[in-house]
């Protein structure tokens, strides 16, 4: 017979741990997006009161999010002065993109050896969605799919050590990779690169894939440095 009596006072109800984690992740995701899309500019001091109002949260989850983004290299924590959006020197930009071009090239080469038909099909779906966003001049939508494509290629390489280094390096470059498409001509060139990537993956041509990805990342480096020079800033956030 089913017990319909009230629960004992000794029973401790389940605590909403998942909800708390979701809140934490949501705040981190929002702040990361603000930085990547340039809503929070390089070197900008992060105003806790304004961000709390905008996100509808207290200062505790906001400060926890700052710590996560500091580990990722997107935010710099200043002792007794709060936090600012990180920025890179020209030398750091060159070095980070040189490193990333090598990581992407190696990922692409290994992916051509190890990618499954299902993984390739998923990348092609993302590619066509990305092209649709490009046609609609939807840069955030385009970039979300673009990032997913590069991430899937890295996953298809099936090298856990490479995966860890790639993820850590790529976090610092997301905002700059986003802004590398501000120029219409650079954006068009990036789309053509992606068309070539799909063909190289389909042909399982690792050497060609590596060359395409290396050139693709170095072109992004040049676009970012060109923007910095045009703005007379000399530094760009990472």
N, C-alpha and C positions, 0 to 999 in steps of 0.2 A: 504493500500500500504506500502511496506517495506521501511523504512527510510534508505537510503544509504549514507546520509551525514556523514562527519567526526565527531567524538565525540567532544563534547565541551571541551574547555581548562580547564573548571572548574571541569571536571570529574577526580577524582584521581584514577589511575589504581590500581588494586589489587596488594598488595605487596607479595613477595614470602615467606610468613611466614612458610609455610609447608617445603619449601626447607631448610630454616635456621634450623628448628627443626630437619629435617632429618640429616643435617650436624652434629648438636650437638649430636644426638643419635648415629650416625656412629662413631664419634671420641670416645665417651664413650665405645661403643661396641668393637672397635679395641683395645683400651687400656686395657679393662677388659680381653679380650682374651689373649693379650700379657702377662698379669700378671698370669692368670689362667694356661696357658701353659708353664710358666717358662721362656719366652723370656725376661721378665723383672724380675730379680731375687730379692729375699727378701733383703731389705736394700739398694737396688740400687738407686742412685740419678737419677732422671728423667731429662735428658738433653733436654731442651725445643727446642733448635735449631735442634738437630738431629731428634726429634720426629715430629716437624713441617715439616721437609723435607721428612721424611718417609711417613707421612700421607697426605702431600700436603695441609696443612692448616696453618692459621696464629696462632699467640700465643693466641689470644682471645678465640677461641673455645677450644683450648688445655687447657688453664687454667680453663675454665668453666668445662671441663671434669674432671680435677683434683679435683675440688670441689665436684662433684658428687661421684667420687670414694673415696674421703675422708669420706663422709657420710656413704658409704658402708663399710668402714674399710679396703679398699684395698690400699689406699694411705695415707701417713701422710704429712700434710703441715707444713713446718718449717718456722717460721717468718724470713723474709729477706734471706732465704736460699733455697727457692724453695720447691720441693716435693721429697719424696722418697717412694719406695714400702714398705708397712707396713710389719712388722714381729711380730710373737708371741713368748712368752716364752714357755717353756715346760709346765709350770703350766697352762697357758692360753689355750694351745692346749688340754690338758686333760679336762679342764673344759668345753670348747666349744663343744668338741665331746660328752662329757657326756650329756650336755644339748640337743645337736642335736639328740642323740640316743633316748632320751625320746620323743622329738617332732615327730620324724619319727615313733616311735612305736605307739604313740597316733593317728597320721594321718592314719597309716595302719589299726588300729583297727576300727576307725570310717568309713574309706573307705569301709571296708568289710560290714558294715551295710548299707551304703548309695550309693555305686557306681552303676551306671546304666549299662545296657548291652552295650550301645554305648561307654561309657567311658572305660569299660573293653576291648572292641574290639580295641579301639585306643591304649591302653597301650600294648596290645599284638602285634600290628603292630610295634610299637616302639621297643618292645623287640626283634622281629625277625630282624629288621634293625640293632639293636645293636649287635646281634650275628653275623651278616654278617660283620660288622666293626671289630669285635674281630677276626674273621677268617682271615681277611685281615691285621691284626696288625695295624689298623687305630685307634690309641688312641684318637685323637681329634674327629673323627666321632663317635666313641664308646661313648665318654664322653658326647657329645651333646645329644645323645639319652638317655643315662643313666640319665642325669640331668632332661630331659623332663619326663621320667617315674616317678621319685621321685616327681616331681612337680605335675604331674597329680594325683598321689595318694593323695598328700596333698589337691589338689583342690576337689577331690572326698569326702574328709572328711566333706566338707560343714560346716566349722566352721571359721568364719571371724577373730575372735580373734587369733585362732591358726595359721591361714594363715599369719597374719601380723608378728607374732613372728617368725614363720618358715622362712619367706622370709628374714627378717633382719638378722637372725642368719646364714642362709645358704650362704648369700653373702660373709661373712667373711671366709667361709670354702671351697669355690669353688676351689681355687688353690691347697689346700691340698688334697681335694677329688680327684682331677685330678692326683696328684703325687702318691697317694696311690696305683695306678695301675702300677707303674714303675716296680715292681717286678712281674715276670711272674706267680709265684705261687699265689701271692695275687690277681692278675688279674683273674686267673682261678677260685679262690675261690669266687670272687665277682660275676662272671658269674653264678656259681652254686647257689649262694644266690638268684639271680634274677629268676632263674628257679623255685625255691621254692616259691618266692613271687607270681609269676603268679598262681601257683597251689593253694596257700592259698586264693588269691583273687577269683579264680573260685569257691572255696568251701565256700566262705564267712566265713572263719575261722579267726575271728579277733584276738583271743589270739595267734594263731600260727603266724599270720602275724606280730603282734607286737613283738614277740620274735625274728623272723627272722630279722626284721629291726633294732632292738636294737643291736643284735649281729653283724650285718652288719656294722653299724656305729662304734662300738667299735673296730672292726677289722681294719677299716680304720685308727682309732686313733693309733693303735699299729703299723701299717705300716708306718705312717708318723713319729712317734717317732723313729722307727727303722732306717729310712732314715736319720733323723737328727743326730742320734748317729753315724751312719756310716760315715757321712760327717764331724763329729766333730764340727758341727755348733752350736748345742744346741738350735737354734731357727729356726722356719719355718714361712714363710709368710702366712697371712690369708686373 
